[in-house]
């Protein structure tokens, strides 16, 4: 019986410590300065941590996410500006061809950064999404971006017909 109580106590300590660590990481992500912004007129590529996706990484890279393409990219850009707040994202900075938004995870309140760069000449919107803290995001940024692109398609001006997000 003492062994069972000891195991239970140890598991309780582990769970509480893990929860505290996640809570601390959530607080830390709100205070951490994001590594965002344009570099030579382009979004920055992802580093080596699997907590980021980007359209500027090489196709075939685990970090690559296809740019949003549309035959009417201006309407898609306008829809993106409307859709982000509707989906619960906070637009931090909105310029003529650049958007920086943040997404906050539901449970631990981690803050992730999302960036969008409009390239009207090629009818594309380049994207980048990265977690501020932690090593891996377990696919959260990719899932979030797929959901966003899906919602843009539902608005009628998402990726060009036949394109997968």
N, C-alpha and C positions, 0 to 999 in steps of 0.2 A: 504494500500500500504506500509506503514511504517513497518507493521508486516512482510510482505513478504520480504522486504529488510533486516530486522533484522534476520529473519530465514536464508536467503541466506548468510548473513555475518557470522552467527554462523556456518553454515555448511562449509563455506569456511575455517574458522579458524580451525575447527575440521579436515578437510581433509589435510590442510597444516601441522598441528601438527602431525597427524598420519604419513604422508609422511616423515616428519623430523625425527620422532622416528624410522621409518623403516630404513631410510638412516643411522642414528646414529648406529643402531643395526648392519647394514651391515659393517660399519667401525669397530665397536667393535669386530665383529667376526674375522676380519683379525688380530687383535692385541691380541686376547685372546689365551692363551696357551691351547692346547687341552689336555683332560684327556685320553691319549692314551698310547699304549705300552703293552708289555706282562707283566703278573703278574703270577709268578710261572709257566712259560712256556705256558700260555693260554691267550687268549684275555680277557679283563675285561668284566664282565657282565654290563648291563645297570643299571642305578640308578632308581630313581622313576619318572623321567620326561618322558612324552610320546614324546620324540624327539630322540629316539634311537631304533635300532634293533640289535640283536646279536644272533649268533648261540650258545653261551654258556649259555644263559638264559634257564630256564626250558621250555620244550615243553608245549604248552598250555598257556604260559605267553603272555601277549599282546606285549612283546618286542621280542619274539622268531622269528627267521628267520632260516629256514632249511639250514644246511650247503650244499655247492655245492658238489655233489658226481659225480664221473666219474670212469669208468673202466680204463681209462688211465689218471690218475690225473696229471702226469708230463706234458703231452701235454696241458691239461686244464690250468695248472699253467702258462705255457709258453704263451698260448693264452691270458690269463688274463693280463699278462705283456704287450702284444701287444695291447690289446683292450682298456685298461684304457686310454692311451693318445689319441687313435682314437676317443673315446667318449667324449673327452674334459676334462678328469680328469688329475690332476697333481700328478705324483708320487713323493712323498717327500722322501721316504726311501724304498729301495728294497734290501732285503736280500735273502738268499737261500730259506727260508721258511716263510718270512714275508714281507708284503707290507703295507705301509702307503701311502694313496693317499688323495687328497682333491678334493672336488667338490664345485663349486661356483654357487649359484643360479643366474638365468639370470637377474632379475629385480633389486632386492635390494642388490645383490652381497654378500649374506650370505655365509660363508665358513663352510662346513661340512667335517668331517673327516671320512674316510673309511679305514678299516683295514681288512687284509686277512692273515690267518695263514694256511699254508699247513701242512696236516697230511697225509703223504704218507702211513703210516701203515694201515690207515682206508680208504684210497682213498677219502678223504674229504678235502675241503677248508672251514675253519670256517670264518665267516664274522662278521663285526661289523660296523655300520654306525651311527654317532651321530652328531647332530647340536651343534655348539659351544655356541650359545646364544639362549635365548628364552626358553619358557616352552614346547610348543608343536610345532612340525614341520608339523602338519596336514597331516601326511602320506608321506611326501617327501622322507625320507630315504628308506622306504619300496618300494615305487614306483621306485625309482632310482635303488635299488638292484634287483628288479624284471626285470627291463629293462636290466640291465647288465647281469643277468643270461640268459635271453632270447637271447641276442646277443651272449653269449658263446655257447648256444645250436645251434645257426645258424652257428657257426664256426665248428660245428661237434663234439666237445668234451666237451659239457656241462654236465648237470646232467645225470646220468644213465637212460637208457630207462625206461619209466614208472614213473619216479620220477617227482614230481612237485617241482618247485623252491619255 
